[in-house]
Amino acid sequence: MAGLSVKGLWLVGLLFVLPGCPAAGPEKTPDFVDAYAQHDALDLPASALVFEPAELDMGQVREGEKAVAHILIRNSGSSMESIVSMQTSCGCSVVEPGQHLLQPGGFTRATITIDTFAKQDDVKKWVELTDGQGRRSRAILHLKVLPNPHLKTGGRSIFDGQCATCHVKPAEGKTSGPAVYQAVCSMCHGAQAEGAYAPSLRRFRDMDALSALIGHGTGSRYMPGFARRQGGPLDDAQIRALAAWLLTLDD
């Protein structure tokens, strides 16, 4: 080994590494991990820009009405901080800070607006900011959406407008059952189809019946047909893959 050059040693090492490299394969089954939890796993310090309160009750509103609330963002640090970006848990929610640059001890008021169409009962959302150093801060929002007997949908569905950012776009390019489920189902039916805002999908045992339910929906605005022929985002292959995976889950 003494006669080998640095380049030669590098090539020898590469020969040992290459056999262990995995070949390209089918789409991996995604882990149902919250993106914010993944950020926490990086062990980055929290932003000095903090929401006050960190958990906000937005009260009650009837479905179809805009839910609007205000929350303070305070610079708890000793130096100037900037709000580089703000995001929300889904496209139906919008947040806008009053200002982006905060002196130490300074604060600004952010306005949060939530579109409550096709939402019901207890709703939980989040709003998050990223500062100039890539650190983040988050606030949790709670809202109770009441039935609205006078609601006029005008033919609107969850596949239209800003709702499409959660219920349409994430399905693009997904082929495996778990990937399709995480993309367009988990936010309502729970991370593992156990039920959340919408019922559990673990009780089905018939492939054709479940595929028909996914494709055609229940006739309500809360569960429209997800098949493309019904105006939804999924093709037949995606629906069959999704149904086949759901049938493997235990009650």
Wavefront OBJ file of the C-alpha trace (Angstrom):
o trace
v 0.000 0.000 0.000
v 2.979 2.298 0.536
v 3.484 2.642 -3.225
v -0.064 3.735 -3.915
v -0.710 7.378 -4.668
v -3.478 9.326 -2.991
v -5.515 8.938 -6.178
v -4.923 5.190 -6.143
v -6.100 4.885 -2.560
v -9.221 6.823 -3.454
v -9.997 4.445 -6.342
v -9.479 1.390 -4.129
v -11.860 2.841 -1.566
v -14.405 3.517 -4.266
v -14.366 -0.135 -5.318
v -15.398 -1.115 -1.789
v -18.158 1.474 -1.672
v -19.798 0.898 -5.065
v -21.067 -2.660 -4.456
v -23.048 -1.366 -1.504
v -24.824 1.356 -3.457
v -28.481 0.465 -4.047
v -29.700 0.218 -7.604
v -32.537 2.417 -8.769
v -35.786 0.806 -7.755
v -39.484 1.428 -7.415
v -40.935 4.387 -5.561
v -40.209 4.106 -1.848
v -43.013 3.930 0.656
v -42.940 7.278 2.487
v -42.709 7.556 6.226
v -45.629 9.419 7.786
v -43.442 12.025 9.488
v -44.415 15.635 9.995
v -42.076 17.983 8.131
v -41.757 20.163 11.207
v -40.635 17.152 13.252
v -37.976 16.491 10.639
v -36.762 20.068 11.029
v -36.579 19.597 14.807
v -34.474 16.495 14.254
v -31.768 18.717 12.735
v -31.289 20.136 16.236
v -31.412 23.721 15.002
v -32.068 26.438 17.587
v -35.556 27.894 17.648
v -36.070 31.316 16.164
v -35.908 34.344 18.440
v -39.055 35.457 16.642
v -41.878 33.923 18.652
v -45.638 33.838 18.272
v -47.719 35.167 21.145
v -49.717 33.169 21.969
v -48.105 29.969 20.688
v -51.575 28.387 20.551
v -54.539 30.452 19.403
v -58.244 29.702 19.667
v -59.925 31.378 16.691
v -63.404 30.692 18.045
v -66.413 29.580 16.031
v -67.466 30.338 12.474
v -70.052 28.915 10.093
v -68.823 26.884 7.155
v -68.161 29.016 4.102
v -67.366 32.130 6.124
v -63.833 33.467 6.391
v -62.200 32.931 9.772
v -59.905 35.873 10.549
v -57.638 36.290 13.560
v -54.559 38.254 14.581
v -51.469 36.987 16.349
v -48.385 38.821 17.615
v -44.846 38.010 16.528
v -42.217 39.264 18.981
v -38.436 39.468 18.687
v -37.289 37.895 21.960
v -33.611 38.158 21.009
v -30.937 40.809 21.431
v -30.321 41.570 17.767
v -32.323 42.600 14.712
v -34.302 39.723 13.196
v -36.136 39.402 9.892
v -39.101 37.310 8.811
v -37.921 35.778 5.537
v -41.025 33.701 4.836
v -44.281 32.550 6.364
v -46.272 29.456 5.535
v -49.370 27.657 6.698
v -50.440 24.042 7.019
v -52.552 24.189 3.861
v -53.564 26.365 0.942
v -56.855 27.386 2.531
v -54.961 29.440 5.121
v -53.145 32.698 4.455
v -50.934 34.687 6.833
v -49.450 38.139 6.342
v -47.183 39.901 8.875
v -47.493 43.643 9.401
v -43.740 44.049 8.950
v -40.780 41.786 8.278
v -37.906 43.451 10.162
v -38.066 43.550 13.963
v -35.830 45.318 16.467
v -34.924 43.503 19.720
v -38.058 43.489 21.850
v -40.134 44.728 18.929
v -43.269 43.061 17.655
v -45.660 43.038 14.740
v -49.177 41.744 14.195
v -49.836 39.015 11.655
v -53.260 38.492 10.114
v -54.458 34.932 9.549
v -57.345 34.139 7.217
v -58.797 30.638 6.832
v -61.249 29.577 4.132
v -63.693 27.244 5.917
v -65.300 25.713 2.828
v -65.768 21.922 3.205
v -64.580 21.994 6.797
v -66.550 20.870 9.801
v -66.331 20.516 13.571
v -62.957 21.009 15.284
v -60.219 22.134 12.905
v -56.528 22.384 13.737
v -54.060 24.340 11.597
v -50.616 25.831 12.023
v -48.731 28.890 10.876
v -44.952 29.033 10.719
v -42.238 31.597 10.102
v -38.626 31.271 8.985
v -36.074 33.901 10.016
v -32.932 35.109 8.256
v -30.842 32.290 9.755
v -33.192 29.525 8.671
v -34.619 29.023 12.155
v -38.335 28.485 12.571
v -41.169 29.234 14.938
v -44.702 27.866 14.854
v -48.126 28.619 16.310
v -51.058 26.209 16.492
v -54.530 27.417 15.504
v -57.829 25.958 16.687
v -61.175 26.651 15.063
v -64.661 25.215 15.354
v -66.624 25.203 12.108
v -70.395 25.086 12.542
v -72.934 23.824 9.977
v -74.240 26.499 7.644
v -77.721 25.669 6.337
v -77.615 28.703 4.055
v -74.289 27.845 2.391
v -74.354 28.107 -1.401
v -71.420 26.280 -2.959
v -71.997 27.409 -6.536
v -70.564 24.118 -7.802
v -67.306 24.629 -5.948
v -65.295 21.591 -4.822
v -62.139 20.926 -2.799
v -60.298 20.547 -6.112
v -60.785 24.223 -6.998
v -58.757 27.335 -6.192
v -56.389 27.291 -3.244
v -57.854 23.967 -2.080
v -56.086 22.368 -5.035
v -52.720 22.949 -3.357
v -53.655 20.273 -0.803
v -56.101 18.050 -2.676
v -54.769 17.988 -6.251
v -51.133 18.994 -6.764
v -49.591 16.631 -4.157
v -50.936 13.614 -6.086
v -48.971 14.431 -9.228
v -46.378 11.754 -9.965
v -47.392 9.505 -7.073
v -47.838 5.840 -8.007
v -47.710 3.718 -4.859
v -50.695 3.370 -2.537
v -48.970 4.869 0.540
v -47.626 7.798 -1.485
v -51.041 8.587 -2.960
v -52.645 8.290 0.474
v -50.175 10.621 2.140
v -50.540 13.118 -0.697
v -54.315 13.605 -0.748
v -55.991 11.549 1.990
v -54.008 11.744 5.219
v -54.985 15.322 6.109
v -58.605 14.212 6.538
v -58.512 10.467 7.251
v -55.445 10.414 9.531
v -51.804 9.458 8.994
v -52.571 5.743 8.808
v -56.235 5.859 7.698
v -57.379 5.536 11.298
v -59.780 8.458 10.942
v -59.472 12.134 11.867
v -61.737 14.828 10.392
v -63.108 12.077 8.165
v -63.920 8.434 9.032
v -61.449 5.559 9.187
v -60.727 3.769 5.907
v -59.538 0.575 7.596
v -62.909 -1.168 7.645
v -63.139 -2.023 3.954
v -62.513 -5.511 2.603
v -63.771 -5.291 -0.985
v -61.421 -3.912 -3.632
v -64.111 -2.913 -6.122
v -66.310 -1.246 -3.502
v -63.417 0.757 -2.065
v -62.161 1.790 -5.505
v -65.670 2.949 -6.428
v -65.946 4.959 -3.211
v -62.614 6.692 -3.828
v -63.390 7.339 -7.473
v -67.010 8.473 -7.186
v -67.126 9.838 -3.628
v -70.135 9.948 -1.335
v -71.994 12.762 -3.063
v -71.058 15.347 -0.438
v -68.633 18.246 -0.724
v -66.569 16.675 2.061
v -65.871 13.535 0.008
v -66.188 14.190 -3.719
v -65.097 11.686 -6.354
v -61.307 11.653 -6.652
v -61.299 10.070 -10.123
v -60.220 12.378 -12.920
v -63.467 11.717 -14.762
v -65.235 13.176 -11.707
v -62.995 16.248 -11.667
v -60.543 14.773 -9.143
v -56.753 14.322 -9.286
v -56.370 10.503 -9.487
v -56.182 8.232 -12.502
v -57.430 4.640 -12.434
v -54.001 3.193 -11.611
v -53.577 5.518 -8.641
v -57.028 4.629 -7.315
v -56.359 0.900 -7.580
v -52.955 1.262 -5.893
v -54.501 3.318 -3.098
v -57.364 0.868 -2.555
v -55.034 -2.143 -2.611
v -52.841 -0.576 0.089
v -55.790 0.383 2.285
v -57.006 -3.227 2.197
v -53.732 -4.349 3.791
v -54.354 -2.271 6.930
v -55.752 -3.892 10.058
v -58.850 -2.521 11.798
l 1 2 3 4 5 6 7 8 9 10 11 12 13 14 15 16 17 18 19 20 21 22 23 24 25 26 27 28 29 30 31 32 33 34 35 36 37 38 39 40 41 42 43 44 45 46 47 48 49 50 51 52 53 54 55 56 57 58 59 60 61 62 63 64 65 66 67 68 69 70 71 72 73 74 75 76 77 78 79 80 81 82 83 84 85 86 87 88 89 90 91 92 93 94 95 96 97 98 99 100 101 102 103 104 105 106 107 108 109 110 111 112 113 114 115 116 117 118 119 120 121 122 123 124 125 126 127 128 129 130 131 132 133 134 135 136 137 138 139 140 141 142 143 144 145 146 147 148 149 150 151 152 153 154 155 156 157 158 159 160 161 162 163 164 165 166 167 168 169 170 171 172 173 174 175 176 177 178 179 180 181 182 183 184 185 186 187 188 189 190 191 192 193 194 195 196 197 198 199 200 201 202 203 204 205 206 207 208 209 210 211 212 213 214 215 216 217 218 219 220 221 222 223 224 225 226 227 228 229 230 231 232 233 234 235 236 237 238 239 240 241 242 243 244 245 246 247 248 249 250 251
